[in-house]
């Protein structure tokens, strides 16, 4: 069970708790989960739809938009920058864009809440407009590294001033005539790639980004959808080179947002673990750069069938049929990490319930998510009687063969995915699990507890 060479690392974080916490005590599921659901829209695609539509000429109609806190922050920011962003009905939005380079200086600080994606992507837009802006976020986001975008974006000629260690709040003096960038990503990050490409929209000439491992390509796909010229080439080492032609004429186009595979992950794992469960999740995004979890679960022995695969709004989608399964341990290679980077906490819960040992290789990026997810996932499992180890940048989980003791208190550290992972663990643990705060679930999956209850989870609300 070895992983091969590991990649570079960044500093971990400390934590704080929410002022209006919503604790939850989860007891073992009393009946099999069953039924058919849809999960909310994809978070990555939703942020991009609002941003790109604001930079396009004309009116874009978005359906299936995720109305989680993170995306609502992006909507508010684009409004503050002069775009007309309105909700017609739940999930149904209209955006009147201003065109590339035409956004207006915001009159107040842009608060991106809990959202790293909103903050990083927006940095690329702000650096490439001739205006001064200030960005902040909640306690979690203010601890996360922004240097990873500040460093490449400084190459445009924009000036950044941030707190110690490149943390928010941050002031940006952008340029109306930014220089185009040629950048090789030191970490596999779709957010950094997207920030560079967004800055390239308003730069004369070609912007070039090279990524060592392919990361989610929603930015490239959606830029093309809006009319930009984007060329993508695979490198012999399994990476990609993306070349964007600057100053394209972005024109409004309708966007259909698929269900978020990262949100589907929670009901999927719950259904795999709760005895007798049998559920269907319809219209889930199946972009191949997002489906690492599904492949991994299938390797573990999951009865996870993908049916009715089709293309909707330019993205591959399908329906997932999930049945309770007997899972065995798995080794996840490091180069699969970008395609499932948000799914490790819930995969760790599946590995804890499985038989045998699992190793997740090269997961150092987990240290700089909404929480230090490596430390927080270890604590989630250990506090509930599951043995783990961190070996270098690998996480090792010792499966309990369907016997997670539970009985622990889980600290979620303002991290939605930790809270949802803990809730699934509680559904199959032998003793009740106390979650300190479920409020942050609303950042990516509003209505999660209710939707799970519609399948029979029995969360006490
Ligand atoms: C995202 C990229 C990933 C992911 C995040 C969404 C995006 O972050 O964790 O939830 O939409 O581009 P990194 O780029 O930091 O890996």
Boltz pocket constraint, residues with backbone or C-beta under 6 A from the ligand:
constraints:
  - pocket:
      binder: B
      contacts: [[A, 43], [A, 44], [A, 45], [A, 117], [A, 188], [A, 189], [A, 190], [A, 191], [A, 192], [A, 194], [A, 216], [A, 341], [A, 342], [A, 365]]
      max_distance: 6.0
